[in-house]
């Protein structure tokens, strides 16, 4: 967030505003320590509404809207410490270009609409369990959600947070996340090789 504050201060006289959206099922209390030094507003999306709307698979992301609400830039994995990303925003602010595209396509096998809906249902149920301190039930639903929508980093992050809260507070251990991601991928592949099937009643091993 401090990096975004610097960008905001540098360009706020150009009719430029930042709205930060924290996608976190744990709620606003978890988010507050990360926005204490910012002057632009931050809202908390606890229900994954923004991710469901844009089908984000990773965070953070950047969306640039003009005065009429038209999307001029859409970038998954937007990073304020990446010069090319910040320069794209500055070009839009300076009216040097009308739109910015990064020429990227999503890879991997896309989940079906039904799979995505079921994954989000399991995610919401998992977070509801978590809000009542029913961690085992929460993790069961989140594990099933991730197997249905393996590219969804928000689901993955909430699983990590519930299992390893010490890796997120007082600071986020990004090196640990990279290592854990590799472990997760191996686990997911093992589950699929076992013929794991996820449905409305949970996940089970296929007998065929």
C-alpha positions in Angstrom: 0.0 0.0 0.0 2.8 2.6 0.7 3.8 2.3 -3.0 0.2 3.1 -4.1 0.2 6.1 -1.7 3.3 7.5 -3.5 1.6 7.1 -6.9 -1.6 8.7 -5.6 0.2 11.7 -4.2 2.2 12.2 -7.4 -0.9 12.2 -9.6 -3.9 13.2 -7.5 -4.0 16.7 -9.1 -5.0 15.1 -12.4 -8.5 14.2 -11.4 -7.2 10.8 -10.4 -8.6 8.7 -7.6 -7.7 5.3 -6.2 -10.2 2.9 -4.7 -8.5 0.0 -3.1 -10.6 -3.2 -2.8 -9.3 -5.8 -0.3 -10.7 -9.2 -1.2 -10.6 -10.9 2.2 -13.2 -13.2 3.8 -11.7 -12.5 7.2 -13.3 -9.0 7.2 -12.1 -5.4 7.8 -10.1 -6.0 11.0 -7.6 -8.1 9.1 -7.2 -5.4 6.4 -6.8 -2.4 8.7 -3.1 -2.8 9.5 -2.3 -2.7 5.8 -4.0 0.6 5.0 -3.1 2.7 8.0 -0.7 4.8 6.0 -2.9 5.5 3.0 -5.2 8.5 2.4 -7.3 6.9 -0.4 -10.4 4.8 0.5 -10.3 1.0 0.9 -13.4 -1.2 0.9 -13.5 -4.9 1.9 -15.1 -7.5 -0.4 -15.7 -10.4 1.9 -18.0 -12.2 -0.6 -15.7 -12.3 -3.6 -18.1 -10.1 -5.6 -15.3 -8.4 -7.6 -13.5 -11.6 -8.4 -16.7 -13.3 -9.5 -17.5 -10.3 -11.7 -14.1 -10.2 -13.5 -13.2 -13.9 -13.0 -9.9 -12.9 -11.4 -7.7 -15.9 -10.6 -4.9 -14.0 -8.8 -4.4 -10.9 -6.8 -3.5 -8.0 -6.8 -5.2 -6.6 -9.9 -5.5 -3.2 -11.6 -8.5 -1.7 -13.3 -8.4 1.8 -14.8 -11.7 3.5 -15.4 -12.2 6.8 -17.2 -14.6 9.6 -16.2 -17.5 7.8 -17.9 -16.8 4.5 -16.2 -15.3 2.8 -19.3 -12.5 0.3 -18.6 -9.3 1.6 -20.1 -6.9 -0.9 -18.6 -7.4 -4.4 -17.0 -4.4 -6.2 -15.6 -4.3 -9.3 -13.5 -1.3 -9.5 -11.3 -0.9 -5.7 -11.3 2.1 -4.7 -9.2 3.0 -1.1 -8.1 6.7 -2.1 -8.0 6.6 -3.1 -11.7 7.7 0.0 -13.7 5.8 -1.1 -16.8 2.5 -1.3 -14.8 2.8 2.1 -13.2 3.9 3.6 -16.5 0.8 2.2 -18.1 -1.3 4.1 -15.5 0.7 7.3 -16.1 0.2 7.1 -19.8 -3.5 6.9 -19.3 -3.5 9.8 -16.9 -1.4 12.0 -19.2 -3.8 11.2 -22.2 -0.9 9.7 -24.1 -3.0 6.6 -24.9 -6.7 5.8 -24.8 -6.3 2.2 -23.6 -3.6 -0.2 -22.4 -3.5 -3.9 -23.1 -0.8 -6.3 -22.0 -1.4 -8.9 -24.6 -1.8 -11.8 -22.1 -4.1 -14.7 -22.3 -5.1 -17.0 -19.5 -3.6 -20.4 -19.6 -4.8 -23.8 -18.4 -8.1 -25.5 -18.6 -10.9 -23.3 -17.8 -13.5 -24.5 -15.2 -17.1 -24.7 -16.4 -19.6 -22.2 -15.2 -21.2 -24.9 -13.0 -17.8 -25.7 -11.4 -17.2 -22.0 -10.7 -20.6 -21.6 -9.1 -20.1 -24.6 -7.0 -16.6 -23.5 -6.0 -18.0 -20.1 -4.9 -20.8 -21.8 -3.0 -18.3 -23.9 -1.1 -16.1 -20.8 -0.6 -19.0 -18.9 1.0 -19.9 -21.9 3.2 -16.3 -22.3 4.2 -16.0 -18.7 5.2 -19.3 -18.9 7.1 -17.9 -21.8 9.1 -14.7 -19.9 9.7 -16.7 -16.9 11.1 -18.1 -19.3 13.7 -14.7 -20.7 14.5 -15.6 -24.1 12.9 -12.2 -24.3 11.3 -12.2 -28.0 10.3 -15.5 -27.7 8.5 -14.3 -24.5 6.9 -11.2 -26.1 5.6 -13.1 -29.0 4.2 -15.3 -26.7 2.1 -12.3 -24.6 1.0 -10.4 -27.6 0.0 -13.3 -28.8 -2.2 -13.7 -25.3 -3.6 -10.0 -25.1 -4.7 -10.2 -28.5 -6.4 -13.1 -27.1 -8.5 -11.4 -23.8 -9.2 -7.7 -24.5 -8.9 -6.5 -21.2 -10.3 -8.5 -19.1 -7.7 -5.8 -17.5 -5.5 -8.4 -16.0 -3.2 -9.7 -19.4 -2.2 -6.1 -20.6 -1.8 -5.2 -17.7 0.4 -8.0 -18.2 2.7 -7.1 -21.8 3.2 -3.5 -20.7 4.0 -4.8 -18.1 6.4 -6.9 -20.5 8.4 -4.1 -23.2 8.5 -1.1 -20.9 9.0 -2.3 -17.5 10.4 1.3 -16.8 11.7 2.4 -16.5 8.0 0.0 -13.5 7.6 0.4 -11.5 10.8 2.1 -9.2 11.7 3.6 -9.4 8.2 2.9 -11.5 5.1 5.5 -14.1 4.4 5.6 -14.0 0.5 8.6 -16.4 0.3 6.6 -18.9 2.3 3.7 -18.5 0.0 5.8 -19.4 -3.0 7.0 -22.6 -1.3 3.5 -23.4 -0.2 2.1 -23.0 -3.6 4.4 -25.7 -4.9 3.2 -28.0 -2.1 -0.4 -27.2 -2.9 0.0 -28.1 -6.5 1.4 -31.5 -5.7 -1.4 -32.2 -3.3 -4.1 -31.1 -5.9 -2.5 -33.3 -8.5 -2.5 -36.3 -6.1 -6.2 -35.7 -5.3 -7.1 -35.6 -9.0 -5.0 -38.8 -9.7 -7.1 -40.5 -7.0 -10.2 -39.7 -9.0 -11.6 -37.2 -6.5 -15.0 -35.9 -7.5 -16.5 -32.7 -5.9 -20.2 -32.1 -5.9 -23.0 -30.5 -3.8 -22.5 -33.0 -1.0 -18.8 -32.7 -0.8 -15.8 -34.4 -2.3 -15.3 -38.1 -2.6 -13.2 -40.7 -4.4 -14.7 -42.2 -7.5 -15.2 -46.0 -7.5 -14.8 -46.3 -11.3 
